Amino acid sequence: MIEGYLRRLGIEGRPEATYETLVDLHHRHLDTLPYENLSIMLAAIGAAASPDSVHPKETLERVAAGGNAGYCFHHNGLVSLVLEELGFDVVRRPGQLIETTGPSGQLDHLAFEVRGLPTAENPGGRWWPDLGFGDAFREPLPLVDGHHRQNGFVYRLVRVGEAGWTFHHDPSGSFHGNLVRGVVDLDEVEARHPVLSTPPGSYTSKLVVQRRDATGADTVRSIRHTRIGEDAFTRELWDFAEWSAALEDLGLSFAGVEEDALRELHQRQAAGYDDWLLTR
């Protein structure tokens, strides 16, 4: 079931359930599959029947066939399923985005923990891989209270316990942090997905495509392309050809999407961005 996904990442056969495999898969997934909400945005403008399902097996089939993954529910649902198939000890956990006023109180993020992989630096053997944040950590974080430095970015975990932790993103990141507490099942994730992915859901107003690489992270939000980390920059993609090329460079697939639909999406995103500029 998972071989097509592994081949997409350039992995032949089934690797062993080791820490080294976890890190390698984390890197390969980030390099291959961007965080994105294209199917949600196409559905929001009437160019697709519905957003892509968050059921991990459907995401697995879509990705194995060369398609996009999606947002956090898709990415972490898929990877947690793959890791279980490979023999890793996985615990799925609910996350709440932290805003300036505190945690949202809602299921905003699907996280998961991998247990039983002790190293010299992390003898407890608990790790937090996360493929669904878009511009956050490159390496799985050890579930150890404190600051964790990666490639010029600093992340912080607070009050790590058996049932959860609080994550504080690097100040240059696209969100403040995440409160991860308790356990969650996939039925809860599937029930929450329509709330987030249909208007006026949180993910239906702006196209967002993000990819974290070894030295930084790129984000195209609406028509604005920003890079943090090494070679940082910001540019505006008013031209459709530039916009679509930038998205493809980040790994986004347009397979099965009509060019007219993409042009309409770009036009709407450019108009919304122009309105936003007037408020600055």
KOLLUM-970280 format. One record per residue (C-alpha): residue number from 1; residue in one letter; x, y, z. Coordinates in nm, 2 decimals. Layout:
residues N
VEXLUM   resi   resn       xx       yy       zz
VEXLUM    NUM      A        X        Y        Z
...
end
This chain:
residues 280
VEXLUM   resi   resn       xx       yy       zz
VEXLUM      1      M     0.00     0.00     0.00
VEXLUM      2      I     0.28     0.24     0.08
VEXLUM      3      E     0.53     0.15    -0.19
VEXLUM      4      G     0.40     0.41    -0.44
VEXLUM      5      Y     0.45     0.69    -0.18
VEXLUM      6      L     0.80     0.56    -0.10
VEXLUM      7      R     0.90     0.55    -0.46
VEXLUM      8      R     0.77     0.90    -0.51
VEXLUM      9      L     1.02     1.00    -0.23
VEXLUM     10      G     1.30     0.80    -0.41
VEXLUM     11      I     1.29     0.51    -0.16
VEXLUM     12      E     1.29     0.15    -0.30
VEXLUM     13      G     1.16    -0.12    -0.07
VEXLUM     14      R     1.06    -0.08     0.29
VEXLUM     15      P     1.32     0.07     0.52
VEXLUM     16      E     1.35    -0.04     0.88
VEXLUM     17      A     1.18     0.15     1.17
VEXLUM     18      T     1.49     0.33     1.29
VEXLUM     19      Y     1.56     0.69     1.39
VEXLUM     20      E     1.78     0.73     1.07
VEXLUM     21      T     1.48     0.62     0.86
VEXLUM     22      L     1.25     0.87     1.04
VEXLUM     23      V     1.49     1.16     0.96
VEXLUM     24      D     1.55     1.05     0.60
VEXLUM     25      L     1.18     1.02     0.53
VEXLUM     26      H     1.11     1.36     0.70
VEXLUM     27      H     1.37     1.53     0.47
VEXLUM     28      R     1.25     1.35     0.15
VEXLUM     29      H     0.88     1.43     0.22
VEXLUM     30      L     0.95     1.80     0.28
VEXLUM     31      D     1.16     1.81    -0.04
VEXLUM     32      T     0.89     1.64    -0.25
VEXLUM     33      L     0.55     1.75    -0.12
VEXLUM     34      P     0.47     2.11    -0.04
VEXLUM     35      Y     0.21     2.22     0.21
VEXLUM     36      E    -0.08     2.36     0.00
VEXLUM     37      N    -0.45     2.42    -0.02
VEXLUM     38      L    -0.50     2.42    -0.39
VEXLUM     39      S    -0.79     2.18    -0.40
VEXLUM     40      I    -0.97     2.39    -0.13
VEXLUM     41      M    -0.92     2.71    -0.33
VEXLUM     42      L    -1.04     2.55    -0.65
VEXLUM     43      A    -1.35     2.42    -0.48
VEXLUM     44      A    -1.41     2.76    -0.32
VEXLUM     45      I    -1.42     2.93    -0.67
VEXLUM     46      G    -1.64     2.65    -0.82
VEXLUM     47      A    -1.35     2.50    -1.03
VEXLUM     48      A    -1.35     2.17    -0.84
VEXLUM     49      A    -1.64     1.96    -0.70
VEXLUM     50      S    -1.50     1.94    -0.35
VEXLUM     51      P    -1.17     1.97    -0.16
VEXLUM     52      D    -0.95     1.66    -0.14
VEXLUM     53      S    -1.04     1.41     0.13
VEXLUM     54      V    -0.82     1.40     0.44
VEXLUM     55      H    -0.86     1.02     0.47
VEXLUM     56      P    -0.50     0.90     0.49
VEXLUM     57      K    -0.55     0.61     0.24
VEXLUM     58      E    -0.70     0.85    -0.02
VEXLUM     59      T    -0.42     1.09     0.04
VEXLUM     60      L    -0.17     0.81     0.00
VEXLUM     61      E    -0.33     0.70    -0.33
VEXLUM     62      R    -0.33     1.06    -0.46
VEXLUM     63      V     0.03     1.12    -0.37
VEXLUM     64      A     0.15     0.79    -0.51
VEXLUM     65      A    -0.01     0.88    -0.84
VEXLUM     66      G     0.18     1.21    -0.85
VEXLUM     67      G    -0.08     1.44    -0.70
VEXLUM     68      N    -0.06     1.69    -0.42
VEXLUM     69      A    -0.09     1.61    -0.05
VEXLUM     70      G    -0.27     1.91     0.10
VEXLUM     71      Y    -0.25     2.08     0.44
VEXLUM     72      C    -0.16     1.95     0.79
VEXLUM     73      F    -0.45     1.70     0.81
VEXLUM     74      H    -0.34     1.54     0.48
VEXLUM     75      H     0.04     1.54     0.54
VEXLUM     76      N     0.05     1.42     0.90
VEXLUM     77      G    -0.24     1.17     0.84
VEXLUM     78      L    -0.05     1.02     0.55
VEXLUM     79      V     0.29     1.01     0.71
VEXLUM     80      S     0.16     0.87     1.04
VEXLUM     81      L    -0.01     0.59     0.84
VEXLUM     82      V     0.31     0.52     0.65
VEXLUM     83      L     0.52     0.51     0.97
VEXLUM     84      E     0.27     0.27     1.13
VEXLUM     85      E     0.30     0.04     0.82
VEXLUM     86      L     0.67     0.05     0.86
VEXLUM     87      G     0.65    -0.06     1.22
VEXLUM     88      F     0.70     0.27     1.41
VEXLUM     89      D     0.51     0.33     1.74
VEXLUM     90      V     0.29     0.63     1.65
VEXLUM     91      V     0.05     0.84     1.87
VEXLUM     92      R    -0.18     1.09     1.69
VEXLUM     93      R    -0.24     1.41     1.88
VEXLUM     94      P    -0.47     1.72     1.83
VEXLUM     95      G    -0.32     2.06     1.79
VEXLUM     96      Q    -0.45     2.41     1.85
VEXLUM     97      L    -0.29     2.72     1.68
VEXLUM     98      I    -0.16     2.97     1.93
VEXLUM     99      E    -0.26     3.33     1.85
VEXLUM    100      T    -0.18     3.65     2.03
VEXLUM    101      T    -0.47     3.58     2.27
VEXLUM    102      G    -0.37     3.22     2.33
VEXLUM    103      P    -0.47     2.87     2.19
VEXLUM    104      S    -0.77     2.87     1.96
VEXLUM    105      G    -0.95     2.60     2.15
VEXLUM    106      Q    -1.03     2.42     1.82
VEXLUM    107      L    -0.88     2.12     1.64
VEXLUM    108      D    -0.66     2.32     1.39
VEXLUM    109      H    -0.37     2.08     1.35
VEXLUM    110      L    -0.31     1.70     1.34
VEXLUM    111      A     0.02     1.62     1.51
VEXLUM    112      F     0.18     1.29     1.59
VEXLUM    113      E     0.45     1.15     1.81
VEXLUM    114      V     0.69     0.86     1.74
VEXLUM    115      R     0.81     0.66     2.04
VEXLUM    116      G     1.08     0.40     2.11
VEXLUM    117      L     1.37     0.56     1.93
VEXLUM    118      P     1.64     0.65     2.19
VEXLUM    119      T     1.95     0.84     2.09
VEXLUM    120      A     2.24     0.98     2.29
VEXLUM    121      E     2.08     1.32     2.27
VEXLUM    122      N     1.73     1.20     2.34
VEXLUM    123      P     1.75     0.89     2.56
VEXLUM    124      G     1.37     0.90     2.62
VEXLUM    125      G     1.32     0.81     2.25
VEXLUM    126      R     1.02     1.03     2.19
VEXLUM    127      W     1.01     1.24     1.87
VEXLUM    128      W     0.78     1.49     1.70
VEXLUM    129      P     0.80     1.47     1.32
VEXLUM    130      D     0.57     1.72     1.15
VEXLUM    131      L     0.52     1.76     0.78
VEXLUM    132      G     0.21     1.98     0.81
VEXLUM    133      F     0.34     2.32     0.92
VEXLUM    134      G     0.48     2.43     0.59
VEXLUM    135      D     0.77     2.65     0.72
VEXLUM    136      A     0.86     2.49     1.05
VEXLUM    137      F     1.13     2.24     1.15
VEXLUM    138      R     1.34     2.04     0.91
VEXLUM    139      E     1.44     1.77     1.15
VEXLUM    140      P     1.20     1.58     1.38
VEXLUM    141      L     1.21     1.75     1.72
VEXLUM    142      P     1.31     1.56     2.03
VEXLUM    143      L     1.02     1.58     2.28
VEXLUM    144      V     1.24     1.75     2.54
VEXLUM    145      D     1.16     2.08     2.71
VEXLUM    146      G     1.38     2.37     2.59
VEXLUM    147      H     1.51     2.54     2.29
VEXLUM    148      H     1.60     2.35     1.97
VEXLUM    149      R     1.82     2.51     1.70
VEXLUM    150      Q     1.81     2.41     1.34
VEXLUM    151      N     1.98     2.58     1.05
VEXLUM    152      G     1.96     2.93     1.19
VEXLUM    153      F     1.61     2.89     1.33
VEXLUM    154      V     1.52     2.85     1.70
VEXLUM    155      Y     1.21     2.65     1.82
VEXLUM    156      R     1.10     2.60     2.17
VEXLUM    157      L     0.91     2.32     2.34
VEXLUM    158      V     0.75     2.39     2.68
VEXLUM    159      R     0.62     2.16     2.95
VEXLUM    160      V     0.66     1.84     2.76
VEXLUM    161      G     0.46     1.57     2.93
VEXLUM    162      E     0.32     1.22     2.85
VEXLUM    163      A     0.01     1.37     2.69
VEXLUM    164      G     0.14     1.68     2.51
VEXLUM    165      W     0.35     1.99     2.48
VEXLUM    166      T     0.35     2.36     2.37
VEXLUM    167      F     0.55     2.46     2.06
VEXLUM    168      H     0.68     2.81     2.00
VEXLUM    169      H     0.78     2.88     1.64
VEXLUM    170      D     1.09     3.08     1.53
VEXLUM    171      P     1.00     3.45     1.53
VEXLUM    172      S     1.04     3.45     1.15
VEXLUM    173      G     0.78     3.18     1.10
VEXLUM    174      S     0.43     3.22     0.96
VEXLUM    175      F     0.25     3.14     1.29
VEXLUM    176      H     0.31     3.18     1.67
VEXLUM    177      G     0.30     2.82     1.78
VEXLUM    178      N     0.08     2.52     1.86
VEXLUM    179      L    -0.06     2.36     2.17
VEXLUM    180      V    -0.06     1.98     2.14
VEXLUM    181      R    -0.26     1.79     2.40
VEXLUM    182      G    -0.42     1.45     2.43
VEXLUM    183      V    -0.50     1.20     2.16
VEXLUM    184      V    -0.72     1.23     1.85
VEXLUM    185      D    -0.87     0.97     1.61
VEXLUM    186      L    -0.91     1.01     1.24
VEXLUM    187      D    -1.29     1.03     1.26
VEXLUM    188      E    -1.25     1.36     1.45
VEXLUM    189      V    -1.01     1.49     1.19
VEXLUM    190      E    -1.24     1.40     0.90
VEXLUM    191      A    -1.53     1.57     1.08
VEXLUM    192      R    -1.33     1.89     1.13
VEXLUM    193      H    -1.21     1.90     0.77
VEXLUM    194      P    -1.53     2.05     0.61
VEXLUM    195      V    -1.53     2.33     0.87
VEXLUM    196      L    -1.19     2.44     0.76
VEXLUM    197      S    -1.21     2.37     0.39
VEXLUM    198      T    -1.54     2.51     0.28
VEXLUM    199      P    -1.63     2.89     0.30
VEXLUM    200      P    -1.60     3.07     0.53
VEXLUM    201      G    -1.34     2.82     0.66
VEXLUM    202      S    -0.99     2.93     0.76
VEXLUM    203      Y    -0.83     2.78     0.46
VEXLUM    204      T    -1.06     2.92     0.19
VEXLUM    205      S    -0.96     3.28     0.14
VEXLUM    206      K    -0.60     3.27     0.03
VEXLUM    207      L    -0.39     3.02    -0.16
VEXLUM    208      V    -0.10     2.91     0.05
VEXLUM    209      V     0.19     2.69    -0.08
VEXLUM    210      Q     0.49     2.64     0.14
VEXLUM    211      R     0.81     2.42     0.14
VEXLUM    212      R     1.08     2.38     0.40
VEXLUM    213      D     1.42     2.30     0.27
VEXLUM    214      A     1.76     2.25     0.43
VEXLUM    215      T     1.84     2.62     0.48
VEXLUM    216      G     1.50     2.80     0.49
VEXLUM    217      A     1.14     2.80     0.38
VEXLUM    218      D     0.95     2.94     0.09
VEXLUM    219      T     0.59     3.06     0.11
VEXLUM    220      V     0.36     3.18    -0.17
VEXLUM    221      R     0.05     3.34     0.00
VEXLUM    222      S    -0.20     3.48    -0.24
VEXLUM    223      I     0.05     3.64    -0.49
VEXLUM    224      R     0.32     3.72    -0.24
VEXLUM    225      H     0.63     3.50    -0.24
VEXLUM    226      T     0.85     3.52     0.07
VEXLUM    227      R     1.16     3.32     0.17
VEXLUM    228      I     1.29     3.30     0.52
VEXLUM    229      G     1.63     3.17     0.62
VEXLUM    230      E     1.92     3.17     0.38
VEXLUM    231      D     1.88     3.39     0.07
VEXLUM    232      A     1.57     3.56     0.22
VEXLUM    233      F     1.36     3.77    -0.01
VEXLUM    234      T     1.00     3.90    -0.08
VEXLUM    235      R     0.85     3.95    -0.42
VEXLUM    236      E     0.50     4.00    -0.57
VEXLUM    237      L     0.38     3.77    -0.84
VEXLUM    238      W     0.14     3.99    -1.04
VEXLUM    239      D     0.21     3.80    -1.36
VEXLUM    240      F     0.03     3.47    -1.41
VEXLUM    241      A     0.32     3.29    -1.57
VEXLUM    242      E     0.56     3.40    -1.29
VEXLUM    243      W     0.30     3.29    -1.03
VEXLUM    244      S     0.23     2.95    -1.17
VEXLUM    245      A     0.61     2.89    -1.23
VEXLUM    246      A     0.69     2.98    -0.87
VEXLUM    247      L     0.42     2.73    -0.75
VEXLUM    248      E     0.55     2.46    -0.97
VEXLUM    249      D     0.91     2.53    -0.85
VEXLUM    250      L     0.78     2.46    -0.49
VEXLUM    251      G     0.65     2.12    -0.61
VEXLUM    252      L     0.29     2.20    -0.66
VEXLUM    253      S     0.12     1.98    -0.93
VEXLUM    254      F    -0.13     2.12    -1.17
VEXLUM    255      A    -0.22     1.78    -1.31
VEXLUM    256      G    -0.59     1.77    -1.40
VEXLUM    257      V    -0.64     2.14    -1.33
VEXLUM    258      E    -0.77     2.36    -1.62
VEXLUM    259      E    -0.55     2.66    -1.71
VEXLUM    260      D    -0.87     2.88    -1.71
VEXLUM    261      A    -0.93     2.78    -1.35
VEXLUM    262      L    -0.58     2.86    -1.25
VEXLUM    263      R    -0.60     3.20    -1.43
VEXLUM    264      E    -0.92     3.28    -1.25
VEXLUM    265      L    -0.77     3.18    -0.91
VEXLUM    266      H    -0.47     3.40    -0.98
VEXLUM    267      Q    -0.69     3.69    -1.08
VEXLUM    268      R    -0.90     3.66    -0.76
VEXLUM    269      Q    -0.59     3.63    -0.55
VEXLUM    270      A    -0.43     3.94    -0.71
VEXLUM    271      A    -0.75     4.14    -0.66
VEXLUM    272      G    -0.76     4.04    -0.29
VEXLUM    273      Y    -0.39     4.12    -0.25
VEXLUM    274      D    -0.45     4.46    -0.41
VEXLUM    275      D    -0.73     4.53    -0.16
VEXLUM    276      W    -0.51     4.43     0.12
VEXLUM    277      L    -0.24     4.67     0.01
VEXLUM    278      L    -0.49     4.96     0.03
VEXLUM    279      T    -0.54     4.88     0.41
VEXLUM    280      R    -0.17     4.90     0.49
end
